[in-house]
């Protein structure tokens, strides 16, 4: 890399830095989420021309090169232009590859296991029974992405200032997306800051059981002493309160008591508050009185980062191209990603083979076979048509009333999300439509999903139906 800078009277002061590329890296470290920066930007190296007109950035492999070009090249170019005061040409090139390290055997070690970060209802063996927290589920162990960024930020705020804003915090989303992880992270952070804080993580089913026991044994005084004196209550899957009258009454009482003493309540559910069925309106209104945030299925970049991080925790090098292959084929949730990674690591160990795309394809052949057999564009069209009560033929027709056009767009969106079909291929299967029509539908539904809770819930139901 060229060191030093030519004298420029109009150059920004930042060019006084001894290393222009390092200046760029430092700036991006401030602008990007830590996980994105660590995964994609920090490993890069660069060569800068003497007049700063050209910067060659070296990337580890073709997969990463394509991703950097698509996601970050414009940002890098803009940043460099601001720093130099002149246009900067960026060239991406493959770095000289070092020999791939042999895959070490997987042994039990001090590093956290994959399963340690999987949402669980079990009590951590290293934590006292009083709080039921899993010490491995922290904010640092949670990969951040656009799918969970708002929920993570709100949870961190609660952990830092419990009893103030966002009370209650209601987190909703599908299975295996990290809701439970976030709750444990809040509890672990608060315990770290305030070791004497009275914190309890509990699944809604356990709360139901405690109510039944208190009713049978006439020990409601002890029940109330336990639940009404908490500093932080973390309760998972509140949809399990449906049709349980006495449980709902007792939770309402606990809810009011905790808010009165400025304690904090964090809840999770598979749907947003007003989407909960068979729960009293007064309780739903309490759920909805603080902040409600959704966790979405992780996007591709986030899934890749999760796989690389989880493999690293096992002492394994996960090549980026393998991570991309797995991430593109396992789309639904973090739990399934972790399961796929376990299979790949085990297959690598037992066969004494290095991790590659071919090995991953072989290790996941059953998963890929089931996925390819179950989720097709035709199946998506039928499922969406049944859900919105329109004819399957309407998926291919030129009709444009909203009652038909909207489900058709939703089906196109799901086809792009759940299959490997290209935009032109999807368009052809929807009556020979142009790929730009499909792209418009994908962007429109994807954008509205972030804004409209009802649409997000409908898509969640459709996705779960299609995935069986």
C-alpha positions as CSV (number, residue, x, y, z in Angstrom):
1,X,0.0,0.0,0.0
2,X,1.3,3.5,-0.9
3,X,2.2,5.4,2.3
4,X,2.2,9.2,2.6
5,X,0.1,11.7,0.7
6,X,0.9,14.4,-1.9
7,X,0.6,18.0,-0.7
8,X,-2.9,19.3,-1.5
9,X,-3.9,22.7,-0.3
10,X,-7.6,21.8,-0.6
11,X,-7.4,18.4,0.9
12,X,-9.4,17.7,4.0
13,X,-7.4,17.6,7.3
14,X,-8.2,13.9,7.6
15,X,-5.6,13.2,4.9
16,X,-2.9,14.0,7.5
17,X,-3.5,10.4,8.6
18,X,-0.5,8.2,7.9
19,X,-2.7,5.6,6.3
20,X,-5.5,6.5,4.0
21,X,-7.1,3.0,3.8
22,X,-7.0,2.8,7.6
23,X,-8.8,6.1,7.8
24,X,-11.5,4.7,5.6
25,X,-11.7,1.5,7.7
26,X,-12.0,3.6,10.9
27,X,-14.8,5.6,9.5
28,X,-16.8,2.6,8.3
29,X,-16.3,1.0,11.8
30,X,-18.3,4.0,13.2
31,X,-21.0,4.0,10.5
32,X,-21.7,0.2,10.1
33,X,-23.2,-2.2,12.6
34,X,-20.4,-4.1,14.3
35,X,-21.3,-7.5,12.9
36,X,-21.4,-6.2,9.3
37,X,-18.1,-4.4,9.8
38,X,-16.3,-7.4,11.3
39,X,-17.6,-9.8,8.7
40,X,-17.2,-7.9,5.5
41,X,-15.0,-4.8,5.9
42,X,-12.3,-5.5,8.4
43,X,-10.8,-8.5,6.5
44,X,-10.2,-6.3,3.4
45,X,-6.8,-4.9,2.4
46,X,-6.1,-2.2,-0.2
47,X,-3.5,-0.5,-2.4
48,X,-3.8,3.2,-2.9
49,X,-2.3,5.0,-5.9
50,X,0.1,8.0,-5.3
51,X,-2.5,10.6,-6.5
52,X,-5.4,8.9,-4.6
53,X,-7.3,8.5,-7.9
54,X,-7.4,4.7,-7.7
55,X,-7.8,2.2,-4.8
56,X,-7.5,-1.5,-5.4
57,X,-9.3,-3.5,-2.7
58,X,-8.4,-7.1,-2.2
59,X,-11.1,-9.6,-1.3
60,X,-10.7,-13.2,-0.2
61,X,-12.8,-15.0,-2.8
62,X,-15.3,-14.5,-5.6
63,X,-18.4,-14.8,-3.5
64,X,-17.2,-12.1,-1.1
65,X,-16.0,-9.9,-4.0
66,X,-19.4,-10.0,-5.6
67,X,-21.1,-9.1,-2.3
68,X,-18.7,-6.2,-1.6
69,X,-19.3,-4.8,-5.1
70,X,-23.1,-5.0,-4.7
71,X,-23.4,-3.8,-1.1
72,X,-20.4,-1.6,-0.3
73,X,-18.6,-0.3,-3.4
74,X,-20.8,2.8,-3.8
75,X,-20.4,3.6,-0.1
76,X,-16.6,3.1,-0.2
77,X,-16.4,5.3,-3.3
78,X,-18.4,8.1,-1.7
79,X,-16.4,7.9,1.5
80,X,-13.1,8.2,-0.4
81,X,-14.3,11.1,-2.5
82,X,-15.3,12.9,0.7
83,X,-11.9,12.3,2.2
84,X,-9.8,13.2,-0.8
85,X,-12.0,15.9,-2.4
86,X,-11.8,14.2,-5.8
87,X,-13.3,11.2,-7.6
88,X,-11.8,7.9,-6.7
89,X,-11.9,4.8,-8.9
90,X,-12.3,1.6,-7.0
91,X,-11.2,-1.8,-8.3
92,X,-11.9,-5.1,-6.6
93,X,-9.5,-7.9,-6.9
94,X,-9.0,-11.4,-5.5
95,X,-6.3,-11.6,-2.8
96,X,-3.8,-14.4,-3.0
97,X,-5.3,-17.3,-1.2
98,X,-3.5,-18.9,1.7
99,X,-3.7,-22.7,2.0
100,X,-7.0,-23.8,3.5
101,X,-6.5,-25.0,7.1
102,X,-7.4,-28.6,7.8
103,X,-10.7,-29.0,9.6
104,X,-10.0,-29.7,13.3
105,X,-11.9,-32.3,15.1
106,X,-14.9,-31.1,17.0
107,X,-14.3,-31.6,20.7
108,X,-15.9,-30.4,23.8
109,X,-14.1,-27.2,24.8
110,X,-14.6,-24.0,26.7
111,X,-16.0,-22.3,23.7
112,X,-19.8,-22.0,23.7
113,X,-21.6,-24.7,21.7
114,X,-24.0,-24.0,19.0
115,X,-26.9,-25.2,21.1
116,X,-26.0,-22.8,23.8
117,X,-27.3,-19.9,21.7
118,X,-30.4,-21.7,20.6
119,X,-33.5,-20.4,22.3
120,X,-34.4,-22.8,25.0
121,X,-36.9,-23.0,27.9
122,X,-34.4,-25.0,30.1
123,X,-32.7,-23.5,33.0
124,X,-29.0,-22.9,32.5
125,X,-26.9,-25.3,34.7
126,X,-24.5,-22.5,35.5
127,X,-27.1,-20.1,36.7
128,X,-29.1,-20.1,39.9
129,X,-32.7,-21.3,39.7
130,X,-33.9,-17.9,40.9
131,X,-33.7,-16.2,37.5
132,X,-33.7,-19.2,35.0
133,X,-31.4,-17.2,32.7
134,X,-29.1,-18.9,30.1
135,X,-25.8,-17.1,30.6
136,X,-24.7,-17.9,27.0
137,X,-27.5,-15.8,25.5
138,X,-26.1,-12.2,25.5
139,X,-26.2,-9.2,23.2
140,X,-22.7,-9.9,22.0
141,X,-23.7,-13.4,21.0
142,X,-26.6,-12.2,18.9
143,X,-25.8,-11.4,15.2
144,X,-27.4,-8.1,14.3
145,X,-29.1,-7.4,11.0
146,X,-32.0,-5.4,9.6
147,X,-34.3,-8.3,10.6
148,X,-33.7,-7.7,14.3
149,X,-32.0,-4.3,14.6
150,X,-35.0,-2.4,16.1
151,X,-35.8,-5.1,18.5
152,X,-32.2,-5.4,19.6
153,X,-31.9,-1.7,20.1
154,X,-35.1,-1.6,22.2
155,X,-34.0,-4.5,24.3
156,X,-30.6,-2.9,25.0
157,X,-32.3,0.3,26.1
158,X,-34.5,-1.7,28.5
159,X,-31.5,-3.5,29.9
160,X,-29.7,-0.2,30.5
161,X,-32.7,1.7,31.9
162,X,-35.3,-0.8,33.1
163,X,-38.6,0.7,34.2
164,X,-38.5,3.7,32.0
165,X,-39.3,3.8,28.2
166,X,-40.7,0.8,26.3
167,X,-42.5,-0.7,29.2
168,X,-43.8,-3.3,28.4
169,X,-41.6,-4.3,25.5
170,X,-43.5,-6.8,23.3
171,X,-41.4,-8.7,20.8
172,X,-43.1,-10.9,18.2
173,X,-42.1,-13.1,15.3
174,X,-41.9,-16.6,14.0
175,X,-40.2,-19.6,15.6
176,X,-36.4,-19.6,15.9
177,X,-35.8,-16.0,15.0
178,X,-34.1,-15.0,18.3
179,X,-37.0,-13.6,20.5
180,X,-35.9,-15.8,23.5
181,X,-32.3,-14.9,22.9
182,X,-33.1,-11.2,23.2
183,X,-35.0,-11.7,26.4
184,X,-32.2,-13.6,28.1
185,X,-29.8,-10.9,26.8
186,X,-31.8,-8.2,28.6
187,X,-31.8,-10.3,31.8
188,X,-28.1,-11.1,31.7
189,X,-27.2,-7.5,31.0
190,X,-29.2,-6.2,33.9
191,X,-27.7,-8.9,36.3
192,X,-24.3,-7.9,35.1
193,X,-25.0,-4.2,35.9
194,X,-27.0,-4.9,39.0
195,X,-26.2,-8.3,40.6
196,X,-28.9,-7.9,43.2
197,X,-31.7,-7.2,40.7
198,X,-34.7,-9.6,41.0
199,X,-35.0,-11.0,37.5
200,X,-37.1,-13.9,36.3
201,X,-37.2,-15.6,32.9
202,X,-40.2,-17.9,32.4
203,X,-42.2,-19.5,29.6
204,X,-45.9,-18.7,29.6
205,X,-46.7,-22.4,30.1
206,X,-44.7,-22.4,33.4
207,X,-46.7,-19.4,34.5
208,X,-49.9,-21.3,33.8
209,X,-48.6,-24.2,35.8
210,X,-47.7,-21.9,38.8
211,X,-51.3,-20.5,38.7
212,X,-52.8,-24.0,38.8
213,X,-50.5,-25.0,41.7
214,X,-51.3,-21.9,43.7
215,X,-55.0,-22.5,43.1
216,X,-54.8,-26.2,44.2
217,X,-52.6,-25.5,47.2
218,X,-54.2,-22.2,48.2
219,X,-50.8,-20.5,48.1
220,X,-51.7,-17.4,46.2
221,X,-49.9,-15.2,48.8
222,X,-46.6,-16.9,47.9
223,X,-47.4,-16.7,44.2
224,X,-48.0,-13.0,44.4
225,X,-44.9,-12.4,46.6
226,X,-42.8,-14.1,43.9
227,X,-44.3,-12.4,40.8
228,X,-45.2,-9.0,42.2
229,X,-41.8,-8.2,43.6
230,X,-39.6,-8.6,40.5
231,X,-37.5,-5.9,39.0
232,X,-37.7,-7.5,35.6
233,X,-40.1,-10.2,34.3
234,X,-39.2,-11.9,31.0
235,X,-42.1,-14.1,29.8
236,X,-42.0,-16.1,26.6
237,X,-44.9,-17.0,24.2
238,X,-47.8,-15.2,25.9
239,X,-50.1,-16.7,23.2
240,X,-50.3,-19.7,25.5
241,X,-52.5,-17.7,27.8
242,X,-55.4,-18.1,25.3
243,X,-58.6,-19.5,26.9
244,X,-57.1,-19.7,30.4
245,X,-59.3,-17.3,32.3
246,X,-57.7,-17.5,35.8
247,X,-54.2,-17.3,34.3
248,X,-55.1,-14.2,32.4
249,X,-56.5,-12.6,35.6
250,X,-53.4,-13.4,37.6
251,X,-51.1,-12.1,34.9
252,X,-53.1,-8.9,34.6
253,X,-52.7,-8.5,38.4
254,X,-49.0,-9.2,38.2
255,X,-48.7,-6.8,35.2
256,X,-50.3,-4.0,37.1
257,X,-48.3,-4.6,40.3
258,X,-45.0,-4.6,38.4
259,X,-45.8,-1.4,36.5
260,X,-46.8,0.3,39.8
261,X,-43.4,-0.4,41.3
262,X,-41.7,0.7,38.0
263,X,-40.4,-2.8,37.2
264,X,-40.0,-3.8,33.6
265,X,-41.9,-6.5,31.6
266,X,-40.6,-8.0,28.4
267,X,-42.9,-10.4,26.5
268,X,-42.7,-12.4,23.3
269,X,-45.4,-13.9,21.1
270,X,-45.8,-15.4,17.7
271,X,-48.1,-12.5,16.7
272,X,-48.6,-8.9,17.4
273,X,-50.8,-8.0,20.4
274,X,-54.1,-7.4,18.5
275,X,-53.5,-10.6,16.6
276,X,-53.7,-12.7,19.8
277,X,-56.8,-14.9,20.0
278,X,-58.9,-15.7,23.0
279,X,-57.2,-13.2,25.3
280,X,-59.1,-10.5,27.2
281,X,-59.1,-7.1,25.6
282,X,-57.9,-5.4,28.7
283,X,-54.8,-7.6,28.7
284,X,-54.2,-7.1,25.0
285,X,-54.4,-3.3,25.6
286,X,-51.7,-3.6,28.3
287,X,-49.5,-5.6,25.9
288,X,-49.9,-2.9,23.3
289,X,-49.3,0.0,25.7
290,X,-45.5,0.1,25.5
291,X,-43.4,-0.7,22.5
292,X,-44.2,-3.5,20.0
293,X,-41.4,-4.6,17.7
294,X,-41.1,-7.5,15.2
295,X,-38.2,-9.8,14.5
296,X,-38.2,-10.9,10.8
297,X,-36.6,-13.9,9.2
298,X,-32.9,-13.0,8.8
299,X,-31.8,-11.6,5.4
300,X,-29.0,-13.3,3.4
301,X,-26.2,-11.2,4.7
302,X,-27.3,-11.8,8.3
303,X,-27.6,-15.6,7.7
304,X,-24.1,-15.7,6.3
305,X,-22.7,-13.8,9.3
306,X,-24.5,-16.1,11.7
307,X,-23.0,-19.2,10.0
308,X,-19.5,-17.9,10.0
309,X,-19.7,-16.8,13.7
310,X,-21.2,-20.1,14.9
311,X,-18.6,-22.1,13.0
312,X,-15.9,-19.8,14.5
313,X,-17.2,-20.5,18.0
314,X,-16.6,-24.2,17.3
315,X,-13.0,-23.5,16.2
316,X,-13.9,-24.2,12.6
317,X,-13.2,-22.1,9.5
318,X,-16.3,-21.8,7.4
319,X,-15.4,-20.6,3.9
320,X,-17.6,-17.8,2.7
321,X,-18.8,-19.6,-0.4
322,X,-20.1,-22.4,1.8
323,X,-21.8,-20.0,4.1
324,X,-23.5,-18.4,1.1
325,X,-24.6,-21.8,-0.2
326,X,-26.1,-22.8,3.1
327,X,-27.7,-19.3,3.7
328,X,-29.3,-19.3,0.3
329,X,-30.9,-22.7,0.9
330,X,-31.9,-22.3,4.6
331,X,-34.0,-19.2,4.8
332,X,-36.6,-19.6,7.5
333,X,-34.9,-19.0,10.9
334,X,-31.7,-19.1,13.0
335,X,-32.6,-22.4,14.5
336,X,-32.7,-24.2,11.2
337,X,-29.4,-22.5,10.2
338,X,-27.8,-23.8,13.3
339,X,-29.2,-27.3,12.6
340,X,-27.7,-27.2,9.1
341,X,-24.4,-26.1,10.5
342,X,-24.3,-29.0,13.0
343,X,-24.9,-31.5,10.2
344,X,-22.1,-30.0,8.0
345,X,-19.6,-30.0,10.9
346,X,-20.5,-33.5,11.9
347,X,-20.3,-34.8,8.3
348,X,-16.9,-33.1,8.0
349,X,-15.6,-34.7,11.1
350,X,-16.8,-38.2,10.5
351,X,-15.6,-38.3,6.9
352,X,-12.4,-36.5,7.6
353,X,-13.1,-34.0,4.8
354,X,-12.6,-30.3,4.6
355,X,-15.7,-28.1,4.4
356,X,-16.7,-27.3,0.9
357,X,-19.9,-26.7,-1.1
358,X,-19.9,-30.3,-2.3
359,X,-19.6,-31.5,1.3
360,X,-22.3,-29.2,2.4
361,X,-24.6,-30.3,-0.4
362,X,-24.0,-33.9,0.6
363,X,-24.5,-33.3,4.3
364,X,-27.8,-31.4,3.7
365,X,-29.1,-33.6,0.9
366,X,-32.2,-34.6,2.9
367,X,-33.0,-31.1,3.9
368,X,-32.5,-29.8,0.3
369,X,-34.5,-32.7,-1.1
370,X,-37.5,-31.9,1.2
371,X,-37.2,-28.2,0.5
372,X,-37.1,-28.6,-3.2
373,X,-40.0,-31.1,-3.2
374,X,-42.3,-29.1,-0.9
375,X,-41.8,-25.5,-2.0
376,X,-42.4,-24.8,-5.6
377,X,-43.9,-21.8,-7.3
378,X,-47.0,-23.8,-8.2
379,X,-47.4,-24.8,-4.5
380,X,-47.0,-21.2,-3.5
381,X,-49.6,-20.0,-6.0
382,X,-52.1,-22.7,-4.8
383,X,-51.5,-21.9,-1.1
384,X,-51.9,-18.1,-1.6
385,X,-55.0,-18.5,-3.8
386,X,-56.6,-20.7,-1.1
387,X,-55.7,-18.3,1.7
388,X,-57.1,-15.2,-0.1
389,X,-60.0,-17.2,-1.6
390,X,-59.3,-16.5,-5.3
391,X,-58.9,-18.9,-8.2
392,X,-55.5,-20.3,-9.1
393,X,-56.1,-19.2,-12.6
394,X,-56.1,-15.6,-11.3
395,X,-52.4,-16.0,-10.6
396,X,-51.7,-16.2,-14.4
397,X,-54.5,-13.9,-15.6
398,X,-54.2,-10.2,-16.7
399,X,-57.0,-9.2,-14.2
400,X,-56.0,-6.2,-12.1
401,X,-58.6,-5.6,-9.4
402,X,-57.0,-5.3,-5.9
403,X,-58.6,-8.4,-4.6
404,X,-56.6,-10.4,-7.2
405,X,-53.5,-8.2,-7.9
406,X,-52.6,-8.1,-4.2
407,X,-52.5,-11.9,-3.6
408,X,-50.6,-12.2,-6.9
409,X,-47.9,-9.8,-5.7
410,X,-47.7,-11.7,-2.4
411,X,-47.3,-15.0,-4.3
412,X,-44.5,-13.4,-6.4
413,X,-42.8,-12.2,-3.2
414,X,-43.0,-15.6,-1.6
415,X,-41.7,-17.3,-4.8
416,X,-38.6,-15.1,-4.7
417,X,-38.1,-15.6,-1.0
418,X,-38.7,-19.4,-0.8
419,X,-37.4,-20.8,-4.1
420,X,-34.3,-20.5,-6.1
421,X,-36.1,-19.3,-9.2
422,X,-34.8,-16.1,-11.0
423,X,-37.1,-13.1,-11.5
424,X,-37.6,-14.0,-15.2
425,X,-38.5,-17.6,-14.3
426,X,-41.0,-16.4,-11.7
427,X,-42.5,-14.0,-14.2
428,X,-42.9,-16.8,-16.8
429,X,-44.8,-18.9,-14.2
430,X,-47.1,-16.0,-13.5
431,X,-48.6,-15.8,-17.0
432,X,-45.5,-14.7,-18.9
433,X,-45.0,-11.4,-16.9
434,X,-41.8,-9.4,-17.3
435,X,-39.2,-9.7,-14.6
436,X,-39.6,-6.0,-13.8
437,X,-43.2,-6.7,-12.7
438,X,-41.9,-9.4,-10.4
439,X,-39.2,-7.1,-9.0
440,X,-41.8,-4.4,-8.3
441,X,-44.0,-6.9,-6.4
442,X,-41.1,-8.2,-4.4
443,X,-39.9,-4.7,-3.4
444,X,-43.5,-3.5,-2.7
445,X,-44.5,-6.5,-0.5
446,X,-41.1,-6.6,1.2
447,X,-41.3,-2.9,2.1
448,X,-44.9,-3.1,3.3
449,X,-44.0,-6.1,5.4
450,X,-41.8,-3.9,7.5
451,X,-44.6,-1.4,8.1
452,X,-47.8,-3.3,8.2
453,X,-48.2,-5.8,11.1
454,X,-51.3,-7.4,9.6
455,X,-49.5,-8.1,6.3
456,X,-46.5,-9.4,8.2
457,X,-48.7,-11.8,10.1
458,X,-50.4,-13.1,6.9
459,X,-47.0,-13.7,5.3
460,X,-45.8,-15.5,8.4
461,X,-48.8,-17.8,8.3
462,X,-48.3,-18.5,4.6
463,X,-44.6,-19.2,5.1
464,X,-45.3,-21.6,7.9
465,X,-47.9,-23.4,5.8
466,X,-45.6,-23.8,2.9
467,X,-42.7,-25.0,5.0
468,X,-44.9,-27.6,6.7
